[in-house]
């Protein structure tokens, strides 16, 4: 499992120009079962994606399709972790 930390490297006006395409990208990844949660950071300096993909290489290939990545609007940091404790609703995350 990975936490993907997006940090914008351009002004929000430019990010907003590609927001609908980014949301389409996210929707497709949810449909494919690759993403579990996502959202904006506060303050709005980027976003966070929680992915159940187990291979960093596979995840990097997926992220290459993100319009924010393709248009060099954000930097991406990948943090791999193994959930060992969760609330009842998220027990499915424990490997």
mmCIF file as gemmi writes it, N, C-alpha and C atoms, coordinates in Angstrom:
data_model
loop_
_atom_site.group_PDB
_atom_site.id
_atom_site.type_symbol
_atom_site.label_atom_id
_atom_site.label_alt_id
_atom_site.label_comp_id
_atom_site.label_asym_id
_atom_site.label_entity_id
_atom_site.label_seq_id
_atom_site.pdbx_PDB_ins_code
_atom_site.Cartn_x
_atom_site.Cartn_y
_atom_site.Cartn_z
_atom_site.occupancy
_atom_site.B_iso_or_equiv
_atom_site.pdbx_formal_charge
_atom_site.auth_seq_id
_atom_site.auth_asym_id
_atom_site.pdbx_PDB_model_num
ATOM 1 N N . UNK Axp A 1 ? 0.845 -1.165 0 1 0 ? 1 A 1
ATOM 2 C CA . UNK Axp A 1 ? 0 0 0 1 0 ? 1 A 1
ATOM 3 C C . UNK Axp A 1 ? 0.894 1.233 0 1 0 ? 1 A 1
ATOM 4 N N . UNK Axp A 2 ? 0.417 2.292 -0.668 1 0 ? 2 A 1
ATOM 5 C CA . UNK Axp A 2 ? 1.194 3.516 -0.776 1 0 ? 2 A 1
ATOM 6 C C . UNK Axp A 2 ? 0.362 4.748 -0.443 1 0 ? 2 A 1
ATOM 7 N N . UNK Axp A 3 ? 1.023 5.706 0.175 1 0 ? 3 A 1
ATOM 8 C CA . UNK Axp A 3 ? 0.507 7.067 0.278 1 0 ? 3 A 1
ATOM 9 C C . UNK Axp A 3 ? 1.245 7.86 -0.79 1 0 ? 3 A 1
ATOM 10 N N . UNK Axp A 4 ? 0.502 8.531 -1.644 1 0 ? 4 A 1
ATOM 11 C CA . UNK Axp A 4 ? 1.091 9.378 -2.679 1 0 ? 4 A 1
ATOM 12 C C . UNK Axp A 4 ? 0.849 10.824 -2.256 1 0 ? 4 A 1
ATOM 13 N N . UNK Axp A 5 ? 1.927 11.561 -2.079 1 0 ? 5 A 1
ATOM 14 C CA . UNK Axp A 5 ? 1.865 12.946 -1.64 1 0 ? 5 A 1
ATOM 15 C C . UNK Axp A 5 ? 2.174 13.839 -2.842 1 0 ? 5 A 1
ATOM 16 N N . UNK Axp A 6 ? 1.158 14.555 -3.335 1 0 ? 6 A 1
ATOM 17 C CA . UNK Axp A 6 ? 1.334 15.489 -4.444 1 0 ? 6 A 1
ATOM 18 C C . UNK Axp A 6 ? 1.589 16.877 -3.88 1 0 ? 6 A 1
ATOM 19 N N . UNK Axp A 7 ? 2.58 17.555 -4.425 1 0 ? 7 A 1
ATOM 20 C CA . UNK Axp A 7 ? 2.853 18.938 -4.059 1 0 ? 7 A 1
ATOM 21 C C . UNK Axp A 7 ? 2.87 19.76 -5.337 1 0 ? 7 A 1
ATOM 22 N N . UNK Axp A 8 ? 1.977 20.744 -5.402 1 0 ? 8 A 1
ATOM 23 C CA . UNK Axp A 8 ? 1.926 21.589 -6.592 1 0 ? 8 A 1
ATOM 24 C C . UNK Axp A 8 ? 3.217 22.372 -6.732 1 0 ? 8 A 1
ATOM 25 N N . UNK Axp A 9 ? 3.653 22.53 -7.973 1 0 ? 9 A 1
ATOM 26 C CA . UNK Axp A 9 ? 4.851 23.314 -8.23 1 0 ? 9 A 1
ATOM 27 C C . UNK Axp A 9 ? 4.558 24.477 -9.175 1 0 ? 9 A 1
ATOM 28 N N . UNK Axp A 10 ? 3.279 24.833 -9.254 1 0 ? 10 A 1
ATOM 29 C CA . UNK Axp A 10 ? 2.832 25.956 -10.068 1 0 ? 10 A 1
ATOM 30 C C . UNK Axp A 10 ? 1.65 26.613 -9.375 1 0 ? 10 A 1
ATOM 31 N N . UNK Axp A 11 ? 1.204 27.732 -9.908 1 0 ? 11 A 1
ATOM 32 C CA . UNK Axp A 11 ? 0.083 28.463 -9.299 1 0 ? 11 A 1
ATOM 33 C C . UNK Axp A 11 ? -1.23 27.682 -9.465 1 0 ? 11 A 1
ATOM 34 N N . UNK Axp A 12 ? -2.168 27.918 -8.546 1 0 ? 12 A 1
ATOM 35 C CA . UNK Axp A 12 ? -3.436 27.191 -8.544 1 0 ? 12 A 1
ATOM 36 C C . UNK Axp A 12 ? -4.256 27.426 -9.81 1 0 ? 12 A 1
ATOM 37 N N . UNK Axp A 13 ? -4.132 28.589 -10.43 1 0 ? 13 A 1
ATOM 38 C CA . UNK Axp A 13 ? -4.875 28.857 -11.661 1 0 ? 13 A 1
ATOM 39 C C . UNK Axp A 13 ? -4.508 27.843 -12.744 1 0 ? 13 A 1
ATOM 40 N N . UNK Axp A 14 ? -3.239 27.504 -12.824 1 0 ? 14 A 1
ATOM 41 C CA . UNK Axp A 14 ? -2.775 26.511 -13.804 1 0 ? 14 A 1
ATOM 42 C C . UNK Axp A 14 ? -3.273 25.114 -13.413 1 0 ? 14 A 1
ATOM 43 N N . UNK Axp A 15 ? -3.197 24.786 -12.125 1 0 ? 15 A 1
ATOM 44 C CA . UNK Axp A 15 ? -3.694 23.497 -11.631 1 0 ? 15 A 1
ATOM 45 C C . UNK Axp A 15 ? -5.174 23.349 -11.963 1 0 ? 15 A 1
ATOM 46 N N . UNK Axp A 16 ? -5.947 24.41 -11.728 1 0 ? 16 A 1
ATOM 47 C CA . UNK Axp A 16 ? -7.393 24.353 -11.966 1 0 ? 16 A 1
ATOM 48 C C . UNK Axp A 16 ? -7.734 24.121 -13.433 1 0 ? 16 A 1
ATOM 49 N N . UNK Axp A 17 ? -6.857 24.516 -14.347 1 0 ? 17 A 1
ATOM 50 C CA . UNK Axp A 17 ? -7.095 24.279 -15.774 1 0 ? 17 A 1
ATOM 51 C C . UNK Axp A 17 ? -7.127 22.79 -16.101 1 0 ? 17 A 1
ATOM 52 N N . UNK Axp A 18 ? -6.455 21.979 -15.291 1 0 ? 18 A 1
ATOM 53 C CA . UNK Axp A 18 ? -6.371 20.54 -15.54 1 0 ? 18 A 1
ATOM 54 C C . UNK Axp A 18 ? -7.126 19.719 -14.488 1 0 ? 18 A 1
ATOM 55 N N . UNK Axp A 19 ? -7.874 20.389 -13.623 1 0 ? 19 A 1
ATOM 56 C CA . UNK Axp A 19 ? -8.545 19.7 -12.518 1 0 ? 19 A 1
ATOM 57 C C . UNK Axp A 19 ? -9.575 18.678 -13.011 1 0 ? 19 A 1
ATOM 58 N N . UNK Axp A 20 ? -10.377 19.032 -14.005 1 0 ? 20 A 1
ATOM 59 C CA . UNK Axp A 20 ? -11.391 18.078 -14.474 1 0 ? 20 A 1
ATOM 60 C C . UNK Axp A 20 ? -10.744 16.84 -15.085 1 0 ? 20 A 1
ATOM 61 N N . UNK Axp A 21 ? -9.629 17.021 -15.81 1 0 ? 21 A 1
ATOM 62 C CA . UNK Axp A 21 ? -8.911 15.864 -16.367 1 0 ? 21 A 1
ATOM 63 C C . UNK Axp A 21 ? -8.307 15.013 -15.251 1 0 ? 21 A 1
ATOM 64 N N . UNK Axp A 22 ? -7.793 15.662 -14.211 1 0 ? 22 A 1
ATOM 65 C CA . UNK Axp A 22 ? -7.237 14.946 -13.065 1 0 ? 22 A 1
ATOM 66 C C . UNK Axp A 22 ? -8.332 14.127 -12.376 1 0 ? 22 A 1
ATOM 67 N N . UNK Axp A 23 ? -9.502 14.706 -12.223 1 0 ? 23 A 1
ATOM 68 C CA . UNK Axp A 23 ? -10.625 13.993 -11.594 1 0 ? 23 A 1
ATOM 69 C C . UNK Axp A 23 ? -11.037 12.794 -12.444 1 0 ? 23 A 1
ATOM 70 N N . UNK Axp A 24 ? -11.036 12.935 -13.765 1 0 ? 24 A 1
ATOM 71 C CA . UNK Axp A 24 ? -11.323 11.793 -14.649 1 0 ? 24 A 1
ATOM 72 C C . UNK Axp A 24 ? -10.298 10.686 -14.445 1 0 ? 24 A 1
ATOM 73 N N . UNK Axp A 25 ? -9.026 11.064 -14.337 1 0 ? 25 A 1
ATOM 74 C CA . UNK Axp A 25 ? -7.959 10.102 -14.07 1 0 ? 25 A 1
ATOM 75 C C . UNK Axp A 25 ? -8.227 9.379 -12.75 1 0 ? 25 A 1
ATOM 76 N N . UNK Axp A 26 ? -8.542 10.139 -11.703 1 0 ? 26 A 1
ATOM 77 C CA . UNK Axp A 26 ? -8.833 9.535 -10.401 1 0 ? 26 A 1
ATOM 78 C C . UNK Axp A 26 ? -10.014 8.578 -10.502 1 0 ? 26 A 1
ATOM 79 N N . UNK Axp A 27 ? -11.083 9.007 -11.152 1 0 ? 27 A 1
ATOM 80 C CA . UNK Axp A 27 ? -12.276 8.169 -11.277 1 0 ? 27 A 1
ATOM 81 C C . UNK Axp A 27 ? -11.947 6.836 -11.939 1 0 ? 27 A 1
ATOM 82 N N . UNK Axp A 28 ? -11.129 6.874 -12.984 1 0 ? 28 A 1
ATOM 83 C CA . UNK Axp A 28 ? -10.747 5.629 -13.669 1 0 ? 28 A 1
ATOM 84 C C . UNK Axp A 28 ? -9.971 4.711 -12.73 1 0 ? 28 A 1
ATOM 85 N N . UNK Axp A 29 ? -9.054 5.285 -11.939 1 0 ? 29 A 1
ATOM 86 C CA . UNK Axp A 29 ? -8.263 4.471 -11.012 1 0 ? 29 A 1
ATOM 87 C C . UNK Axp A 29 ? -9.133 3.874 -9.902 1 0 ? 29 A 1
ATOM 88 N N . UNK Axp A 30 ? -10.149 4.626 -9.462 1 0 ? 30 A 1
ATOM 89 C CA . UNK Axp A 30 ? -11.103 4.066 -8.491 1 0 ? 30 A 1
ATOM 90 C C . UNK Axp A 30 ? -11.879 2.911 -9.116 1 0 ? 30 A 1
ATOM 91 N N . UNK Axp A 31 ? -12.333 3.088 -10.352 1 0 ? 31 A 1
ATOM 92 C CA . UNK Axp A 31 ? -13.064 2.027 -11.05 1 0 ? 31 A 1
ATOM 93 C C . UNK Axp A 31 ? -12.221 0.765 -11.189 1 0 ? 31 A 1
ATOM 94 N N . UNK Axp A 32 ? -10.923 0.942 -11.421 1 0 ? 32 A 1
ATOM 95 C CA . UNK Axp A 32 ? -10.01 -0.194 -11.566 1 0 ? 32 A 1
ATOM 96 C C . UNK Axp A 32 ? -9.614 -0.798 -10.216 1 0 ? 32 A 1
ATOM 97 N N . UNK Axp A 33 ? -10 -0.146 -9.123 1 0 ? 33 A 1
ATOM 98 C CA . UNK Axp A 33 ? -9.683 -0.648 -7.792 1 0 ? 33 A 1
ATOM 99 C C . UNK Axp A 33 ? -8.286 -0.292 -7.317 1 0 ? 33 A 1
ATOM 100 N N . UNK Axp A 34 ? -7.641 0.68 -7.972 1 0 ? 34 A 1
ATOM 101 C CA . UNK Axp A 34 ? -6.265 1.038 -7.616 1 0 ? 34 A 1
ATOM 102 C C . UNK Axp A 34 ? -6.167 2.052 -6.483 1 0 ? 34 A 1
ATOM 103 N N . UNK Axp A 35 ? -7.174 2.913 -6.325 1 0 ? 35 A 1
ATOM 104 C CA . UNK Axp A 35 ? -7.141 3.962 -5.314 1 0 ? 35 A 1
ATOM 105 C C . UNK Axp A 35 ? -8.24 3.722 -4.29 1 0 ? 35 A 1
ATOM 106 N N . UNK Axp A 36 ? -7.93 4.053 -3.028 1 0 ? 36 A 1
ATOM 107 C CA . UNK Axp A 36 ? -8.876 3.861 -1.925 1 0 ? 36 A 1
ATOM 108 C C . UNK Axp A 36 ? -9.427 5.166 -1.382 1 0 ? 36 A 1
ATOM 109 N N . UNK Axp A 37 ? -8.633 6.239 -1.436 1 0 ? 37 A 1
ATOM 110 C CA . UNK Axp A 37 ? -9.048 7.55 -0.935 1 0 ? 37 A 1
ATOM 111 C C . UNK Axp A 37 ? -8.146 8.604 -1.565 1 0 ? 37 A 1
ATOM 112 N N . UNK Axp A 38 ? -8.671 9.817 -1.673 1 0 ? 38 A 1
ATOM 113 C CA . UNK Axp A 38 ? -7.875 10.922 -2.193 1 0 ? 38 A 1
ATOM 114 C C . UNK Axp A 38 ? -8.512 12.228 -1.765 1 0 ? 38 A 1
ATOM 115 N N . UNK Axp A 39 ? -7.716 13.29 -1.801 1 0 ? 39 A 1
ATOM 116 C CA . UNK Axp A 39 ? -8.262 14.595 -1.464 1 0 ? 39 A 1
ATOM 117 C C . UNK Axp A 39 ? -7.196 15.666 -1.428 1 0 ? 39 A 1
ATOM 118 N N . UNK Axp A 40 ? -7.664 16.906 -1.288 1 0 ? 40 A 1
ATOM 119 C CA . UNK Axp A 40 ? -6.793 18.074 -1.242 1 0 ? 40 A 1
ATOM 120 C C . UNK Axp A 40 ? -6.139 18.213 0.12 1 0 ? 40 A 1
ATOM 121 N N . UNK Axp A 41 ? -4.959 18.78 0.11 1 0 ? 41 A 1
ATOM 122 C CA . UNK Axp A 41 ? -4.318 19.196 1.354 1 0 ? 41 A 1
ATOM 123 C C . UNK Axp A 41 ? -4.907 20.549 1.764 1 0 ? 41 A 1
ATOM 124 N N . UNK Axp A 42 ? -4.855 20.822 3.047 1 0 ? 42 A 1
ATOM 125 C CA . UNK Axp A 42 ? -5.252 22.13 3.563 1 0 ? 42 A 1
ATOM 126 C C . UNK Axp A 42 ? -4.064 22.684 4.315 1 0 ? 42 A 1
ATOM 127 N N . UNK Axp A 43 ? -3.486 23.81 3.915 1 0 ? 43 A 1
ATOM 128 C CA . UNK Axp A 43 ? -3.916 24.632 2.789 1 0 ? 43 A 1
ATOM 129 C C . UNK Axp A 43 ? -3.699 23.908 1.466 1 0 ? 43 A 1
ATOM 130 N N . UNK Axp A 44 ? -4.305 24.415 0.417 1 0 ? 44 A 1
ATOM 131 C CA . UNK Axp A 44 ? -4.326 23.74 -0.886 1 0 ? 44 A 1
ATOM 132 C C . UNK Axp A 44 ? -2.975 23.866 -1.595 1 0 ? 44 A 1
ATOM 133 N N . UNK Axp A 45 ? -2.044 23.024 -1.169 1 0 ? 45 A 1
ATOM 134 C CA . UNK Axp A 45 ? -0.7 22.991 -1.748 1 0 ? 45 A 1
ATOM 135 C C . UNK Axp A 45 ? -0.459 21.711 -2.532 1 0 ? 45 A 1
ATOM 136 N N . UNK Axp A 46 ? -1.479 20.865 -2.636 1 0 ? 46 A 1
ATOM 137 C CA . UNK Axp A 46 ? -1.354 19.587 -3.316 1 0 ? 46 A 1
ATOM 138 C C . UNK Axp A 46 ? -2.458 18.653 -2.862 1 0 ? 46 A 1
ATOM 139 N N . UNK Axp A 47 ? -2.153 17.361 -2.865 1 0 ? 47 A 1
ATOM 140 C CA . UNK Axp A 47 ? -3.149 16.369 -2.488 1 0 ? 47 A 1
ATOM 141 C C . UNK Axp A 47 ? -2.511 15.093 -2 1 0 ? 47 A 1
ATOM 142 N N . UNK Axp A 48 ? -3.362 14.202 -1.525 1 0 ? 48 A 1
ATOM 143 C CA . UNK Axp A 48 ? -2.946 12.891 -1.022 1 0 ? 48 A 1
ATOM 144 C C . UNK Axp A 48 ? -3.803 11.834 -1.711 1 0 ? 48 A 1
ATOM 145 N N . UNK Axp A 49 ? -3.165 10.739 -2.111 1 0 ? 49 A 1
ATOM 146 C CA . UNK Axp A 49 ? -3.877 9.573 -2.657 1 0 ? 49 A 1
ATOM 147 C C . UNK Axp A 49 ? -3.433 8.354 -1.865 1 0 ? 49 A 1
ATOM 148 N N . UNK Axp A 50 ? -4.376 7.543 -1.47 1 0 ? 50 A 1
ATOM 149 C CA . UNK Axp A 50 ? -4.094 6.266 -0.82 1 0 ? 50 A 1
ATOM 150 C C . UNK Axp A 50 ? -4.351 5.166 -1.84 1 0 ? 50 A 1
ATOM 151 N N . UNK Axp A 51 ? -3.315 4.374 -2.131 1 0 ? 51 A 1
ATOM 152 C CA . UNK Axp A 51 ? -3.413 3.339 -3.16 1 0 ? 51 A 1
ATOM 153 C C . UNK Axp A 51 ? -3.097 1.966 -2.584 1 0 ? 51 A 1
ATOM 154 N N . UNK Axp A 52 ? -3.862 0.971 -3.032 1 0 ? 52 A 1
ATOM 155 C CA . UNK Axp A 52 ? -3.605 -0.402 -2.604 1 0 ? 52 A 1
ATOM 156 C C . UNK Axp A 52 ? -2.708 -1.159 -3.581 1 0 ? 52 A 1
ATOM 157 N N . UNK Axp A 53 ? -2.127 -0.462 -4.546 1 0 ? 53 A 1
ATOM 158 C CA . UNK Axp A 53 ? -1.151 -1.075 -5.455 1 0 ? 53 A 1
ATOM 159 C C . UNK Axp A 53 ? 0.057 -1.502 -4.617 1 0 ? 53 A 1
ATOM 160 N N . UNK Axp A 54 ? 0.576 -2.693 -4.858 1 0 ? 54 A 1
ATOM 161 C CA . UNK Axp A 54 ? 1.688 -3.196 -4.043 1 0 ? 54 A 1
ATOM 162 C C . UNK Axp A 54 ? 3.056 -3.009 -4.688 1 0 ? 54 A 1
ATOM 163 N N . UNK Axp A 55 ? 3.093 -2.667 -5.95 1 0 ? 55 A 1
ATOM 164 C CA . UNK Axp A 55 ? 4.356 -2.489 -6.662 1 0 ? 55 A 1
ATOM 165 C C . UNK Axp A 55 ? 4.582 -1.006 -6.948 1 0 ? 55 A 1
ATOM 166 N N . UNK Axp A 56 ? 5.702 -0.48 -6.47 1 0 ? 56 A 1
ATOM 167 C CA . UNK Axp A 56 ? 6.009 0.928 -6.725 1 0 ? 56 A 1
ATOM 168 C C . UNK Axp A 56 ? 6.152 1.193 -8.222 1 0 ? 56 A 1
ATOM 169 N N . UNK Axp A 57 ? 6.761 0.278 -8.945 1 0 ? 57 A 1
ATOM 170 C CA . UNK Axp A 57 ? 6.949 0.439 -10.378 1 0 ? 57 A 1
ATOM 171 C C . UNK Axp A 57 ? 5.6 0.533 -11.1 1 0 ? 57 A 1
ATOM 172 N N . UNK Axp A 58 ? 4.667 -0.321 -10.728 1 0 ? 58 A 1
ATOM 173 C CA . UNK Axp A 58 ? 3.325 -0.286 -11.316 1 0 ? 58 A 1
ATOM 174 C C . UNK Axp A 58 ? 2.64 1.031 -10.989 1 0 ? 58 A 1
ATOM 175 N N . UNK Axp A 59 ? 2.743 1.454 -9.749 1 0 ? 59 A 1
ATOM 176 C CA . UNK Axp A 59 ? 2.109 2.695 -9.334 1 0 ? 59 A 1
ATOM 177 C C . UNK Axp A 59 ? 2.708 3.896 -10.061 1 0 ? 59 A 1
ATOM 178 N N . UNK Axp A 60 ? 4.009 3.904 -10.242 1 0 ? 60 A 1
ATOM 179 C CA . UNK Axp A 60 ? 4.655 4.997 -10.969 1 0 ? 60 A 1
ATOM 180 C C . UNK Axp A 60 ? 4.159 5.066 -12.411 1 0 ? 60 A 1
ATOM 181 N N . UNK Axp A 61 ? 3.936 3.917 -13.031 1 0 ? 61 A 1
ATOM 182 C CA . UNK Axp A 61 ? 3.408 3.89 -14.399 1 0 ? 61 A 1
ATOM 183 C C . UNK Axp A 61 ? 1.984 4.448 -14.449 1 0 ? 61 A 1
ATOM 184 N N . UNK Axp A 62 ? 1.196 4.14 -13.434 1 0 ? 62 A 1
ATOM 185 C CA . UNK Axp A 62 ? -0.17 4.673 -13.351 1 0 ? 62 A 1
ATOM 186 C C . UNK Axp A 62 ? -0.126 6.192 -13.193 1 0 ? 62 A 1
ATOM 187 N N . UNK Axp A 63 ? 0.716 6.671 -12.301 1 0 ? 63 A 1
ATOM 188 C CA . UNK Axp A 63 ? 0.805 8.105 -12.021 1 0 ? 63 A 1
ATOM 189 C C . UNK Axp A 63 ? 1.295 8.881 -13.244 1 0 ? 63 A 1
ATOM 190 N N . UNK Axp A 64 ? 2.077 8.26 -14.097 1 0 ? 64 A 1
ATOM 191 C CA . UNK Axp A 64 ? 2.538 8.923 -15.324 1 0 ? 64 A 1
ATOM 192 C C . UNK Axp A 64 ? 1.36 9.372 -16.19 1 0 ? 64 A 1
ATOM 193 N N . UNK Axp A 65 ? 0.195 8.747 -16.025 1 0 ? 65 A 1
ATOM 194 C CA . UNK Axp A 65 ? -0.996 9.089 -16.808 1 0 ? 65 A 1
ATOM 195 C C . UNK Axp A 65 ? -1.787 10.247 -16.203 1 0 ? 65 A 1
ATOM 196 N N . UNK Axp A 66 ? -1.449 10.655 -14.981 1 0 ? 66 A 1
ATOM 197 C CA . UNK Axp A 66 ? -2.15 11.746 -14.312 1 0 ? 66 A 1
ATOM 198 C C . UNK Axp A 66 ? -1.861 13.054 -15.049 1 0 ? 66 A 1
ATOM 199 N N . UNK Axp A 67 ? -2.899 13.797 -15.448 1 0 ? 67 A 1
ATOM 200 C CA . UNK Axp A 67 ? -2.67 15.077 -16.127 1 0 ? 67 A 1
ATOM 201 C C . UNK Axp A 67 ? -1.801 16.047 -15.323 1 0 ? 67 A 1
ATOM 202 N N . UNK Axp A 68 ? -1.848 15.995 -14.013 1 0 ? 68 A 1
ATOM 203 C CA . UNK Axp A 68 ? -0.98 16.851 -13.199 1 0 ? 68 A 1
ATOM 204 C C . UNK Axp A 68 ? 0.487 16.471 -13.406 1 0 ? 68 A 1
ATOM 205 N N . UNK Axp A 69 ? 0.757 15.189 -13.559 1 0 ? 69 A 1
ATOM 206 C CA . UNK Axp A 69 ? 2.118 14.701 -13.813 1 0 ? 69 A 1
ATOM 207 C C . UNK Axp A 69 ? 2.527 15.003 -15.255 1 0 ? 69 A 1
ATOM 208 N N . UNK Axp A 70 ? 1.648 14.685 -16.199 1 0 ? 70 A 1
ATOM 209 C CA . UNK Axp A 70 ? 1.946 14.883 -17.621 1 0 ? 70 A 1
ATOM 210 C C . UNK Axp A 70 ? 2.232 16.342 -17.946 1 0 ? 70 A 1
ATOM 211 N N . UNK Axp A 71 ? 1.591 17.25 -17.235 1 0 ? 71 A 1
ATOM 212 C CA . UNK Axp A 71 ? 1.768 18.679 -17.493 1 0 ? 71 A 1
ATOM 213 C C . UNK Axp A 71 ? 2.707 19.35 -16.493 1 0 ? 71 A 1
ATOM 214 N N . UNK Axp A 72 ? 3.434 18.516 -15.738 1 0 ? 72 A 1
ATOM 215 C CA . UNK Axp A 72 ? 4.457 18.986 -14.79 1 0 ? 72 A 1
ATOM 216 C C . UNK Axp A 72 ? 3.929 20.023 -13.818 1 0 ? 72 A 1
ATOM 217 N N . UNK Axp A 73 ? 2.734 19.747 -13.265 1 0 ? 73 A 1
ATOM 218 C CA . UNK Axp A 73 ? 2.104 20.656 -12.313 1 0 ? 73 A 1
ATOM 219 C C . UNK Axp A 73 ? 2.381 20.285 -10.863 1 0 ? 73 A 1
ATOM 220 N N . UNK Axp A 74 ? 2.817 19.043 -10.632 1 0 ? 74 A 1
ATOM 221 C CA . UNK Axp A 74 ? 3.013 18.575 -9.262 1 0 ? 74 A 1
ATOM 222 C C . UNK Axp A 74 ? 4.189 17.619 -9.18 1 0 ? 74 A 1
ATOM 223 N N . UNK Axp A 75 ? 4.804 17.607 -8.004 1 0 ? 75 A 1
ATOM 224 C CA . UNK Axp A 75 ? 5.802 16.591 -7.668 1 0 ? 75 A 1
ATOM 225 C C . UNK Axp A 75 ? 5.089 15.499 -6.891 1 0 ? 75 A 1
ATOM 226 N N . UNK Axp A 76 ? 5.576 14.275 -6.993 1 0 ? 76 A 1
ATOM 227 C CA . UNK Axp A 76 ? 4.948 13.113 -6.355 1 0 ? 76 A 1
ATOM 228 C C . UNK Axp A 76 ? 5.953 12.418 -5.45 1 0 ? 76 A 1
ATOM 229 N N . UNK Axp A 77 ? 5.527 12.161 -4.224 1 0 ? 77 A 1
ATOM 230 C CA . UNK Axp A 77 ? 6.341 11.402 -3.277 1 0 ? 77 A 1
ATOM 231 C C . UNK Axp A 77 ? 5.555 10.146 -2.907 1 0 ? 77 A 1
ATOM 232 N N . UNK Axp A 78 ? 6.214 8.995 -2.965 1 0 ? 78 A 1
ATOM 233 C CA . UNK Axp A 78 ? 5.576 7.711 -2.678 1 0 ? 78 A 1
ATOM 234 C C . UNK Axp A 78 ? 6.093 7.181 -1.336 1 0 ? 78 A 1
ATOM 235 N N . UNK Axp A 79 ? 5.174 6.874 -0.43 1 0 ? 79 A 1
ATOM 236 C CA . UNK Axp A 79 ? 5.531 6.279 0.852 1 0 ? 79 A 1
ATOM 237 C C . UNK Axp A 79 ? 4.819 4.939 0.967 1 0 ? 79 A 1
ATOM 238 N N . UNK Axp A 80 ? 5.601 3.875 1.01 1 0 ? 80 A 1
ATOM 239 C CA . UNK Axp A 80 ? 5.021 2.534 1.152 1 0 ? 80 A 1
ATOM 240 C C . UNK Axp A 80 ? 4.834 2.224 2.626 1 0 ? 80 A 1
ATOM 241 N N . UNK Axp A 81 ? 3.705 1.604 2.953 1 0 ? 81 A 1
ATOM 242 C CA . UNK Axp A 81 ? 3.499 1.173 4.332 1 0 ? 81 A 1
ATOM 243 C C . UNK Axp A 81 ? 2.592 -0.054 4.364 1 0 ? 81 A 1
ATOM 244 N N . UNK Axp A 82 ? 2.672 -0.767 5.465 1 0 ? 82 A 1
ATOM 245 C CA . UNK Axp A 82 ? 1.847 -1.957 5.676 1 0 ? 82 A 1
ATOM 246 C C . UNK Axp A 82 ? 0.955 -1.683 6.878 1 0 ? 82 A 1
ATOM 247 N N . UNK Axp A 83 ? -0.355 -1.533 6.657 1 0 ? 83 A 1
ATOM 248 C CA . UNK Axp A 83 ? -1.259 -1.306 7.79 1 0 ? 83 A 1
ATOM 249 C C . UNK Axp A 83 ? -1.232 -2.506 8.737 1 0 ? 83 A 1
ATOM 250 N N . UNK Axp A 84 ? -1.087 -2.224 10.009 1 0 ? 84 A 1
ATOM 251 C CA . UNK Axp A 84 ? -1.097 -3.295 11.005 1 0 ? 84 A 1
ATOM 252 C C . UNK Axp A 84 ? -2.241 -3.134 11.997 1 0 ? 84 A 1
ATOM 253 N N . UNK Axp A 85 ? -2.883 -1.981 12 1 0 ? 85 A 1
ATOM 254 C CA . UNK Axp A 85 ? -4.016 -1.742 12.894 1 0 ? 85 A 1
ATOM 255 C C . UNK Axp A 85 ? -4.953 -0.753 12.213 1 0 ? 85 A 1
ATOM 256 N N . UNK Axp A 86 ? -6.263 -1.032 12.284 1 0 ? 86 A 1
ATOM 257 C CA . UNK Axp A 86 ? -7.262 -0.147 11.677 1 0 ? 86 A 1
ATOM 258 C C . UNK Axp A 86 ? -8.541 -0.198 12.512 1 0 ? 86 A 1
ATOM 259 N N . UNK Axp A 87 ? -9.457 0.706 12.187 1 0 ? 87 A 1
ATOM 260 C CA . UNK Axp A 87 ? -10.805 0.616 12.744 1 0 ? 87 A 1
ATOM 261 C C . UNK Axp A 87 ? -11.519 -0.547 12.034 1 0 ? 87 A 1
ATOM 262 N N . UNK Axp A 88 ? -12.657 -0.944 12.546 1 0 ? 88 A 1
ATOM 263 C CA . UNK Axp A 88 ? -13.395 -2.077 11.98 1 0 ? 88 A 1
ATOM 264 C C . UNK Axp A 88 ? -13.699 -1.89 10.493 1 0 ? 88 A 1
ATOM 265 N N . UNK Axp A 89 ? -14.084 -0.672 10.101 1 0 ? 89 A 1
ATOM 266 C CA . UNK Axp A 89 ? -14.476 -0.417 8.718 1 0 ? 89 A 1
ATOM 267 C C . UNK Axp A 89 ? -13.325 -0.586 7.731 1 0 ? 89 A 1
ATOM 268 N N . UNK Axp A 90 ? -12.087 -0.497 8.22 1 0 ? 90 A 1
ATOM 269 C CA . UNK Axp A 90 ? -10.939 -0.586 7.325 1 0 ? 90 A 1
ATOM 270 C C . UNK Axp A 90 ? -10.111 -1.855 7.53 1 0 ? 90 A 1
ATOM 271 N N . UNK Axp A 91 ? -10.669 -2.839 8.193 1 0 ? 91 A 1
ATOM 272 C CA . UNK Axp A 91 ? -9.945 -4.101 8.444 1 0 ? 91 A 1
ATOM 273 C C . UNK Axp A 91 ? -9.459 -4.758 7.16 1 0 ? 91 A 1
ATOM 274 N N . UNK Axp A 92 ? -10.153 -4.518 6.059 1 0 ? 92 A 1
ATOM 275 C CA . UNK Axp A 92 ? -9.741 -5.121 4.779 1 0 ? 92 A 1
ATOM 276 C C . UNK Axp A 92 ? -8.349 -4.653 4.345 1 0 ? 92 A 1
ATOM 277 N N . UNK Axp A 93 ? -7.839 -3.566 4.912 1 0 ? 93 A 1
ATOM 278 C CA . UNK Axp A 93 ? -6.521 -3.043 4.537 1 0 ? 93 A 1
ATOM 279 C C . UNK Axp A 93 ? -5.362 -3.829 5.146 1 0 ? 93 A 1
ATOM 280 N N . UNK Axp A 94 ? -5.634 -4.555 6.211 1 0 ? 94 A 1
ATOM 281 C CA . UNK Axp A 94 ? -4.569 -5.286 6.891 1 0 ? 94 A 1
ATOM 282 C C . UNK Axp A 94 ? -4.157 -6.476 6.048 1 0 ? 94 A 1
ATOM 283 N N . UNK Axp A 95 ? -2.865 -6.551 5.78 1 0 ? 95 A 1
ATOM 284 C CA . UNK Axp A 95 ? -2.342 -7.65 4.949 1 0 ? 95 A 1
ATOM 285 C C . UNK Axp A 95 ? -2.056 -8.867 5.778 1 0 ? 95 A 1
